[in-house]
Amino acid sequence: MHLKHSTAVVALAIQSTVAHIARSIPKHETCKKTTVAILGGGMAGVTAAQALSNNSMTDFIIIEYNDRVGGRATQTNFGKKKDGSPYVVEVGANWIQGLGNPGGPQNPVWLLSQKYGLKNKYSNYSSILTYNETGYTDYSAMIEEYGAAWDKASAKAGRMLADNIQDETARAGLSLAGWNPKHSDMRRQAVEWWSWDWESAQTPEDSSLIFGAAGDNVTFNQFSDANNLVVDPRGYRYIIEEESKTFLKPNDPRLLLKTQITNVTYSDDGVTIYNSDGSCISAAYAICTFSLGVLQNKAVSFKPQLPEWKRAAISKFNMGTYTKLFMQFNETFWPTDTEYFLYASPTKRGYYPVWQSLSKTGFLPDSNIIFATVIQDESYRVEQQTDEQTKKEMMGVLREMFPNVTIPEPTGFMYPRWTKKPWAYGSYSCWPIGTTLEMHQNLRANAGRLWFAGEATSAEYYGFLHGAWFEGMEAGSHIAALLKGECAHIFKGTYCGTRPHYETLHGTSPLEHYSVLNGWAASSFYSSSDK
């Protein structure tokens, strides 16, 4: 385990590092030279560049796969208005989650939305009707039943975190709190999907109770419990695009769009980035903001290969897939005063369970647009289907939900295939059971001059767009301090030197406890000298 050195020792190390930065940039005569290369132009990449700029560090280059900044905050044209022009819908990040309290902490994404006048609307989760295969069936009381159990489980998770108690699955926490629906209880299964899977992008069986509760509480208790849906025709990423313009000029050579990175060569002296077009960039430092999915799919090679502790961390965390499926009709045949509709399939948990109307006042009124959401295994399944196959399944669900309505064929239909996007390979990160804060620190720790940032590297806000903001700001500010030979003062903390990592991660049970007394009979096969 790498421990923090004293400030004095670290300061000397920083001074030594700064002294040879100019000569440590890799010597590739054909490569473009820069001090900091930022790999990816999503929220974390743009914010990292902004942090550098705020610290008077202007020698950086952002390398972005797409033809625009914004990353997984992206939209597309869909359907038609009465005048023939398209609507705009978000296929990636869609909500501003946890806004801010007057006089209290403010979510930075909420502040950006206010700064740039981003149109958004409060999502009212109590505006919900419940259905099964027979049509409307009121089981909304079960939502309150789940909520009462979750309050108990969440409180327990907080105590477990404070007391360093071994983690458990969200399923175990919920069960011990009184919520454990039978597999055949499809109404409660649908309620659980609405209450857990829909936010976490994975099941309670796959989720950490401690960090699932912490991730929820830190955002919604620190900022606010509101979720606002972005419905701006300029798209959610508009705030990222506009913020980038505060330090980038039009056609700024420091922003390389439509550039695919193929290899990153790094050391304690510098980083060289190689691109598919044959170009390369040599930098003193690099900040990698690739999604966890890109790292897990080895879409970019690293030379040397990333250290084992880093590769293990990348493998241990989950990349969730969250798929919104949009339909437009020539009429709104569903209740116009309701925002959400929850469907309990009679045979399959998570089968098109949540539907959301965009046709309500304040969203996209009179658009006749509704969208369903699926995650993980169902996302993977529908990604392998044709649009026609998926549309047929969804129409079957709608006809079960509204049996007394003649439902026309949709005039518009679309959904993204996130796991097939080579710059994403999924939607956002998830914290599984059996992973600790130290394991997560290895995910965000630097390897030589190669640093990492993004929503996945945020322990407090993983999976959230504001997590990417915080991590980009931290990485950019931290490297700026290194370049100045200073300690970094970020978010009420002081950081000297590089980020710590843990070479060895230990289990929660010491070796002497692996005995017959604890049900580990195999210990009898080893002598004390073998241990």
Beta strands, then each sheet from edge to edge (+ up, - down):
strand 1: 32-39
strand 2: 60-63
strand 3: 75-78
strand 4: 87-90
strand 5: 95-97
strand 6: 120-122
strand 7: 128-132
strand 8: 135-136
strand 9: 227-230
strand 10: 255-256
strand 11: 261-266
strand 12: 271-275
strand 13: 280-288
strand 14: 301-303
strand 15: 318-320
strand 16: 322-328
strand 17: 340-344
strand 18: 354-357
strand 19: 369-375
strand 20: 412-414
strand 21: 428-430
strand 22: 450-452
strand 23: 488-490
strand 24: 493-495
sheet 1: 10+ 2+ 1+ 13+ 12- 11+ 14+
sheet 2: 10+ 2+ 1+ 13+ 22+
sheet 3: 3+ 4-
sheet 4: 5+ 9- 6+
sheet 5: 8+ 7- 17- 18+ 19- 16+ 20-
sheet 6: 15+ 21-
sheet 7: 23+ 24-
end
